[in-house]
């Protein structure tokens, strides 16, 4: 069981903890520039774990909003606390916020090999609407390109 978990809007002061989380727990890290840009231009939430004296960021979700659409750009959960409902909690926070933003469609894409994420998205009502073949490069550390995999495109219509 996880001790004291809270979800809040991310701030610029979360940059370095998010970069650390992204580097350690995302198999395809964004890096400092993309994380900084996301904090300045998108909606962002973090999950903090701990107590008043010591908290650490163990999850991050960033999503863009353009007109009446919002797109999940990235969600990452610390690998040491996965499979405990934290990603679902972040997704639910995003969904709740979006309903207040006059957004009627949510979009996301995910690697076809990310079965856990696909199961989560489908359980929240997202529907597969297409695939981009050979979209993501598959790499292994220290080796040249190993191939490509598809990006699965999902959408969810929300009532405003």
Steps between C-alpha positions, in 0.01 A plus 500: 500500500618850413535762776350850462431564132395838363435632150554867420564731209868505409704818530828615350673401825415138415726505193795306646297238686297440182817472290634245749174304489495513120862390472471210743152368420426587137660262247499792254576809713405843375799687640531839663388722212176312426410472869562873553290583194218277624498672839469838327250419226278210614286383790712295740433299813735312730450231759694550820577224743605552860424723796530869586874477566599299194310462174609362168338521159410151377268586211450765233235561236518773240223580251448767238173678428423636153150635443260222606760220511748392763783262426686292754863576421665283765422314819780341698494321836808413705579137419520416873132589562329376185190280498349679801245719320711816480477533121123453523486774766694740278279418202186558707637837613558597135151381400336694784690819413423470129127489562530857634698623195233461226700215352293237321768261372804345662781355292804288571744271328688211649756247387331178391727309741378696804226253589457627858434857384265382225300301757477807724385727216238251383370458857445877511293489180760595240445337163763395249445709185812422300866410486809663358713214371873509567457824697725435799858390466593201713846532648707299740761677707838484337365356174398641168139521389311175552176579314178694538164459667160655447344786693144417604269802487220525755220749551232564760200726448395686813177686561543867581 
